[in-house]
Amino acid sequence: MSFTDIGEIVCDPAKALVFEHGWQSWSPTGTYRFGQTPPRAADANIQVLCYRPETPVPADTYQGEGLLAVDPGEGAPIFLWSAPDPLRVPSIRLRAEGGRLVVSADGPVRHERIEGGLDAALRGWATAMAAGFAPDRFPAVPPMWCSWYGYWDKVTDDDILENLRLAPRHGIEADMFLLDDGYEAEIGDWLEPRPGFGSLDRVVGEVTQAGRRAGIWVAPFLAGHRSRVFREHPDWLVGGAHAGTMWDQDLAVLDVTHPEAAAHLVDVFRTLRAKGITHFKLDYLYAGALPGRRSEDVDPIAAYRRGLELIREGAGDDAVLHGCGAPMLPSIGLVDIMRVSPDVALRVLPRSGDISQPSQLGARLTGAAREFLHARWWVNDPDCLIARPEMEAREEWAEHVHRTGGLRGSSDPIAALDEWGLDTTRRLMVPTRPNPS
């Protein structure tokens, strides 16, 4: 869509601060002094994976996805432009032109001037945006243990069960054990185990018998080109949609408006639920909102929300849906927990220099900038605590996790923790704060 000028700000640009809100979980979000260059995608694949691919940002332009705010400085009211609701999410731009700051957008926008400073404006906006979509209150969520940052995609059933046994022995509270990426045969073939993983039924059975909840990772809207779904059901895929390249393969998108693909999606989650799994980490969700040719003529956000509704149908009303890599505003009211930052990593800085990529720096910056969403739209997930010795700057990362009100999760092999790591993990593995900060 084309952009139309919708407003301007008369102020001293040298004193102005601009808040950009990113499209999805991994998209950089933060406040920048006017003239400072915000983070942008390092390459075309990252633009697809971590930004809003259909609206790359021109040079010398600020862009928020569904929200852009400007603090003119000197105590002046905050200028805030935003989506009218979670179903319509325009890209909103700010540029300098002839001594003015000009705002443009590619869709309908709500404009407000708000007293009280930027932080208060963002909290008030989040509360208003949630009305009629998100619940009024969010119960405290107990801490979890996650396999990803300890075992990556080589995880086995024995790895999960070893940590299930070690957690109580070392006094580590974990209400739920999450089996992350690596158990599946291929991206898209969620009910077929990877050779060498072991038995999903064994994992779920022993976790639940131990009085813990079982969780699993699924990227429900993806079909890797090596998958059985991609080979056998090309009619189930969104035409012309490319979800990027990961796992050494190109990624296609499941068309949830196709009746057979929709039935398949429901069946996947119904089957996993029947095994005893009640927590579903839904990753790479941005794919469900990519434009393309679908069986029904619906806009991408409507298709995305339908996909989450189908997952809920299969998983059950009492299941926990945990979003990640997900379009933020379109997910309001449809997930219980949401990752609000890029992945953390064992290193402080991202390899590409792009803070949408795994790193402690990116996770800290974007996670802190989105703390105002916690217990207003969902329970925030700042990503997992990693406290073993090989974690760079582990004290700083632990302090970031401590400051958030959101989900606490340990992702170390418990046997790899030293005394500091064990003490820190015990201290930080507590339930979420239920009320907004």
Legacy VTK file of the C-alpha trace (Angstrom):
# vtk DataFile Version 3.0
C-alpha trace
ASCII
DATASET POLYDATA
POINTS 437 float
0.000 0.000 0.000
1.079 3.574 -0.588
1.828 5.983 2.259
-0.207 9.139 2.846
0.897 12.097 4.957
-1.371 12.323 8.012
0.233 14.839 10.347
3.224 16.895 11.374
5.021 18.045 14.506
6.505 21.478 15.011
9.357 21.134 17.509
13.119 21.285 17.864
14.193 17.968 16.269
17.381 17.960 18.362
15.230 17.533 21.492
12.776 14.974 20.097
12.669 11.281 20.999
11.011 8.714 18.700
9.565 5.402 19.890
9.354 2.714 17.190
7.363 -0.437 17.890
8.477 -3.454 15.859
6.159 -5.754 13.937
6.844 -9.036 15.706
8.586 -10.563 18.710
12.088 -10.333 17.252
11.730 -6.903 15.608
13.807 -4.224 17.363
11.735 -1.871 19.491
12.959 1.174 21.361
13.302 4.920 21.787
15.796 6.886 19.689
16.912 10.508 19.648
15.850 12.104 16.398
18.765 11.793 13.988
19.949 8.516 15.526
19.732 5.598 13.096
17.515 2.799 14.494
18.327 -0.895 13.942
17.504 -2.211 10.479
17.675 -5.640 8.816
21.187 -6.802 7.972
20.060 -8.683 4.851
17.004 -9.708 2.835
16.487 -13.004 4.676
16.510 -11.294 8.078
14.010 -8.741 6.725
11.597 -11.657 6.181
12.391 -13.531 9.377
12.467 -10.656 11.840
10.936 -7.480 10.381
7.813 -6.665 8.372
8.962 -7.822 4.954
6.398 -5.954 2.872
7.374 -2.536 4.251
11.168 -2.104 4.390
12.107 1.291 5.821
13.543 4.039 3.582
16.726 5.783 4.666
16.397 8.691 7.109
12.952 7.477 8.165
11.531 6.126 11.424
8.848 3.435 11.229
6.582 1.845 13.800
4.304 -1.100 13.090
0.968 -0.195 14.598
2.557 2.347 16.954
4.888 5.310 16.620
5.251 7.929 19.348
7.202 11.184 19.529
8.285 13.026 22.654
9.031 16.611 21.520
10.910 17.314 24.752
10.634 20.102 27.343
7.590 18.483 28.967
5.360 18.822 25.896
2.561 16.270 25.342
3.450 13.019 23.616
2.344 12.656 19.990
1.130 9.091 19.454
-0.067 7.506 16.210
-1.353 3.945 16.313
-3.499 1.258 14.759
-7.217 1.714 15.354
-7.428 -1.873 16.649
-5.467 -5.168 16.548
-7.160 -6.204 13.294
-5.742 -3.333 11.234
-2.040 -2.629 11.739
-0.573 0.081 9.502
3.083 0.951 9.141
3.580 4.505 10.416
6.543 6.630 9.326
8.246 9.824 10.482
10.613 11.930 8.383
12.102 15.418 8.440
11.001 17.751 5.684
11.643 21.495 5.488
12.167 21.920 9.218
9.052 19.878 10.066
8.595 16.309 11.267
6.055 14.702 8.931
4.053 11.550 9.743
2.683 9.198 7.074
0.944 5.814 7.137
-0.256 3.097 4.778
-3.580 2.530 6.541
-6.022 3.928 9.086
-4.408 5.569 12.109
-5.559 6.899 15.457
-3.819 10.086 16.647
-3.567 11.223 20.275
-1.701 13.851 22.282
-1.019 12.565 25.789
0.253 14.360 28.875
2.506 12.746 31.465
5.541 11.515 29.564
6.353 8.703 27.161
6.267 5.793 29.634
2.809 6.704 30.896
1.589 7.237 27.331
2.719 3.766 26.285
1.122 2.083 29.300
-2.160 3.907 28.734
-2.128 3.085 25.036
-1.508 -0.620 25.707
-4.400 -0.745 28.173
-6.743 0.931 25.704
-5.680 -1.289 22.790
-6.399 -4.420 24.830
-9.981 -3.423 25.635
-12.438 -5.906 24.152
-9.659 -8.286 23.069
-7.460 -9.310 26.013
-8.681 -10.445 29.442
-8.757 -7.913 32.270
-6.379 -9.894 34.500
-3.576 -12.389 34.007
-2.964 -15.030 36.693
0.601 -15.610 37.847
2.432 -18.208 35.719
4.872 -20.601 37.447
8.452 -20.999 36.147
9.522 -23.553 33.550
12.565 -25.440 32.264
13.312 -25.353 28.499
15.597 -27.591 26.434
16.662 -25.138 23.728
19.707 -23.269 25.009
21.236 -26.381 26.506
20.638 -29.013 23.843
19.624 -27.083 20.701
18.245 -29.236 17.877
20.081 -32.376 19.047
17.851 -32.836 22.105
16.833 -36.366 23.118
14.191 -37.756 25.417
16.952 -38.708 27.884
18.054 -35.055 28.089
14.601 -33.945 29.183
14.214 -36.709 31.723
17.687 -36.172 33.214
16.779 -32.553 33.986
13.367 -33.609 35.275
15.221 -35.707 37.884
17.907 -33.115 38.661
15.573 -30.140 39.189
14.095 -31.232 42.553
17.439 -32.633 43.663
18.990 -29.151 43.298
15.996 -27.202 44.572
15.086 -25.702 41.189
11.391 -24.934 40.862
9.976 -25.806 37.432
6.266 -26.346 37.027
6.544 -27.133 33.310
9.176 -28.850 31.156
9.283 -27.532 27.587
10.628 -29.702 24.774
11.878 -27.178 22.233
12.938 -27.515 18.593
14.756 -30.702 17.620
12.310 -33.509 18.344
10.512 -33.295 14.968
11.494 -35.107 11.773
11.106 -31.948 9.675
9.692 -28.445 9.961
6.004 -29.066 9.295
5.961 -32.752 10.233
5.172 -32.271 13.920
3.865 -35.753 14.692
6.900 -37.572 13.262
9.929 -37.802 15.617
13.482 -37.132 14.457
15.527 -40.342 14.263
17.649 -40.386 17.383
15.302 -38.255 19.496
13.558 -41.106 21.258
9.945 -41.207 22.397
7.673 -38.199 22.845
5.179 -40.373 24.713
7.918 -41.358 27.160
8.830 -37.713 27.828
5.254 -36.567 28.337
4.375 -39.583 30.463
7.290 -39.187 32.868
6.903 -35.402 33.119
3.217 -35.631 33.982
3.733 -38.585 36.347
6.227 -36.403 38.213
3.448 -33.858 38.763
4.776 -31.378 36.197
3.162 -29.992 33.064
4.493 -30.954 29.631
5.177 -28.356 26.947
6.269 -28.571 23.323
7.612 -26.283 20.588
5.805 -26.078 17.232
6.197 -23.673 14.291
2.625 -24.281 13.149
2.449 -22.093 10.038
5.708 -23.306 8.462
6.363 -26.128 6.017
10.005 -26.673 5.180
10.767 -27.747 1.628
12.066 -31.088 2.942
8.852 -31.821 4.838
6.218 -34.389 3.983
3.570 -31.631 4.110
5.410 -29.624 1.450
5.953 -32.629 -0.828
2.525 -34.222 -0.533
0.194 -31.242 -0.107
1.275 -28.297 -2.266
-2.368 -27.177 -2.375
-2.193 -26.553 1.395
0.373 -23.761 0.967
-0.017 -19.998 0.544
0.815 -19.163 -3.061
3.756 -16.821 -3.530
4.548 -16.670 0.209
8.191 -17.179 1.176
8.820 -17.330 4.925
12.606 -17.102 4.593
15.404 -19.623 4.795
16.211 -21.512 8.005
17.275 -25.059 8.912
19.193 -25.066 5.587
15.972 -24.954 3.579
13.393 -22.555 2.191
10.180 -22.209 4.155
6.632 -22.248 2.798
3.476 -21.122 4.629
0.480 -23.257 5.576
-2.785 -21.852 4.205
-5.159 -22.064 7.159
-8.070 -20.976 4.947
-7.793 -24.244 2.965
-10.277 -26.680 4.577
-7.929 -29.684 4.540
-4.953 -27.668 5.808
-7.137 -26.234 8.576
-8.289 -29.724 9.579
-4.672 -30.881 9.605
-3.658 -28.008 11.896
-6.453 -28.790 14.356
-5.544 -32.477 14.279
-1.866 -31.803 15.063
-2.738 -29.927 18.234
-5.558 -32.257 19.208
-3.150 -35.188 18.922
-0.446 -33.470 20.978
-2.999 -32.516 23.604
-4.243 -36.095 23.791
-0.701 -37.164 24.714
-0.927 -34.939 27.806
0.767 -31.750 26.528
-0.860 -28.576 27.833
1.697 -25.837 27.014
2.386 -24.989 23.381
5.241 -22.703 22.399
4.197 -21.464 18.959
7.230 -20.150 17.077
7.866 -18.374 13.774
4.266 -17.193 13.882
5.021 -14.225 11.600
4.644 -16.680 8.700
0.881 -16.869 9.228
0.520 -13.145 8.471
2.605 -13.055 5.298
0.788 -11.875 2.167
0.069 -14.366 -0.599
-2.639 -16.289 -2.454
-4.920 -18.136 -0.047
-7.840 -20.456 -0.653
-10.122 -17.731 0.718
-9.773 -14.060 -0.081
-8.952 -12.780 3.405
-6.322 -10.277 4.453
-3.141 -11.659 6.064
-3.978 -10.508 9.605
-7.421 -12.132 9.440
-5.795 -15.348 8.182
-3.255 -15.214 11.002
-5.892 -14.811 13.673
-7.915 -17.645 12.168
-4.848 -19.855 12.385
-4.459 -19.153 16.110
-8.146 -19.871 16.630
-7.717 -23.262 14.921
-4.764 -24.046 17.175
-6.886 -23.174 20.202
-9.638 -25.464 18.903
-7.223 -28.385 18.762
-5.255 -27.632 21.937
-8.268 -26.882 24.122
-9.557 -23.824 25.918
-7.443 -24.545 29.003
-4.151 -25.008 27.116
-1.442 -22.362 27.377
-0.595 -20.783 24.023
2.849 -19.184 24.079
3.659 -16.993 21.079
7.117 -16.322 19.648
8.309 -14.665 16.451
4.736 -13.420 16.379
3.072 -10.275 15.009
2.415 -8.312 18.161
-0.853 -6.417 17.788
-2.636 -9.134 15.739
-1.985 -11.629 18.570
-3.815 -9.683 21.289
-6.423 -11.890 22.919
-5.233 -15.074 21.228
-2.089 -16.024 23.172
-1.534 -16.316 26.914
2.217 -15.692 26.891
4.258 -13.772 24.321
7.961 -13.502 23.653
8.654 -9.778 23.525
12.258 -9.847 22.342
14.690 -11.630 20.042
16.322 -14.827 21.259
18.997 -14.494 23.884
22.364 -16.138 23.164
25.513 -17.201 24.953
27.197 -14.085 23.526
26.431 -10.433 24.249
26.568 -9.102 20.683
24.760 -10.444 17.588
27.043 -11.946 14.962
25.537 -9.867 12.147
25.397 -6.621 14.093
21.593 -6.761 13.736
19.908 -6.833 17.155
16.937 -8.791 15.814
19.351 -11.738 15.792
20.133 -13.870 18.850
22.146 -11.937 21.415
21.954 -10.699 24.961
22.068 -7.098 23.760
19.043 -7.401 21.474
17.044 -9.397 24.007
17.749 -6.845 26.741
17.003 -3.742 24.654
13.769 -4.881 23.031
12.572 -6.803 26.097
12.964 -3.757 28.337
11.269 -1.509 25.757
8.217 -3.802 25.766
7.888 -4.337 29.495
4.818 -2.054 29.402
2.883 -4.809 27.585
3.163 -7.279 30.470
-0.195 -8.176 32.072
-1.959 -5.818 29.690
-1.905 -7.865 26.477
-0.522 -11.161 27.833
2.211 -12.446 30.131
5.554 -11.250 28.738
8.291 -13.772 27.973
11.723 -12.049 28.130
13.386 -15.359 27.132
15.147 -17.859 29.306
17.672 -17.474 32.059
21.056 -18.962 31.107
23.375 -19.046 34.102
26.085 -21.611 33.315
29.725 -20.462 33.178
29.996 -20.324 29.359
27.332 -17.569 29.219
29.029 -14.236 28.581
28.092 -11.477 31.034
25.775 -13.890 32.797
25.371 -11.533 35.751
23.992 -8.775 33.501
21.565 -11.154 31.786
20.348 -12.491 35.131
19.743 -8.929 36.318
17.644 -8.209 33.210
15.523 -11.308 33.859
15.179 -10.284 37.509
13.832 -6.829 36.543
11.073 -8.147 34.295
7.658 -9.168 35.559
7.280 -11.893 32.979
7.798 -15.620 32.537
10.813 -17.188 34.228
12.423 -20.136 32.511
15.725 -21.934 32.997
17.428 -23.288 29.875
20.659 -24.755 31.212
21.531 -28.409 31.527
21.266 -28.437 35.306
24.401 -30.578 35.585
26.381 -27.772 33.851
25.569 -25.159 36.523
28.234 -24.106 38.995
27.469 -22.771 42.480
26.680 -19.238 41.238
24.488 -20.627 38.451
22.534 -22.873 40.815
22.026 -20.118 43.380
20.916 -17.629 40.713
18.567 -20.108 39.066
16.943 -20.973 42.384
16.504 -17.272 43.194
15.008 -16.248 39.860
12.715 -19.199 39.193
9.570 -17.582 40.618
6.048 -16.986 39.262
5.265 -13.986 37.081
3.994 -10.729 38.571
0.252 -10.642 37.797
-0.234 -6.884 37.794
1.141 -4.326 35.325
4.210 -2.417 36.433
LINES 1 438
437 0 1 2 3 4 5 6 7 8 9 10 11 12 13 14 15 16 17 18 19 20 21 22 23 24 25 26 27 28 29 30 31 32 33 34 35 36 37 38 39 40 41 42 43 44 45 46 47 48 49 50 51 52 53 54 55 56 57 58 59 60 61 62 63 64 65 66 67 68 69 70 71 72 73 74 75 76 77 78 79 80 81 82 83 84 85 86 87 88 89 90 91 92 93 94 95 96 97 98 99 100 101 102 103 104 105 106 107 108 109 110 111 112 113 114 115 116 117 118 119 120 121 122 123 124 125 126 127 128 129 130 131 132 133 134 135 136 137 138 139 140 141 142 143 144 145 146 147 148 149 150 151 152 153 154 155 156 157 158 159 160 161 162 163 164 165 166 167 168 169 170 171 172 173 174 175 176 177 178 179 180 181 182 183 184 185 186 187 188 189 190 191 192 193 194 195 196 197 198 199 200 201 202 203 204 205 206 207 208 209 210 211 212 213 214 215 216 217 218 219 220 221 222 223 224 225 226 227 228 229 230 231 232 233 234 235 236 237 238 239 240 241 242 243 244 245 246 247 248 249 250 251 252 253 254 255 256 257 258 259 260 261 262 263 264 265 266 267 268 269 270 271 272 273 274 275 276 277 278 279 280 281 282 283 284 285 286 287 288 289 290 291 292 293 294 295 296 297 298 299 300 301 302 303 304 305 306 307 308 309 310 311 312 313 314 315 316 317 318 319 320 321 322 323 324 325 326 327 328 329 330 331 332 333 334 335 336 337 338 339 340 341 342 343 344 345 346 347 348 349 350 351 352 353 354 355 356 357 358 359 360 361 362 363 364 365 366 367 368 369 370 371 372 373 374 375 376 377 378 379 380 381 382 383 384 385 386 387 388 389 390 391 392 393 394 395 396 397 398 399 400 401 402 403 404 405 406 407 408 409 410 411 412 413 414 415 416 417 418 419 420 421 422 423 424 425 426 427 428 429 430 431 432 433 434 435 436
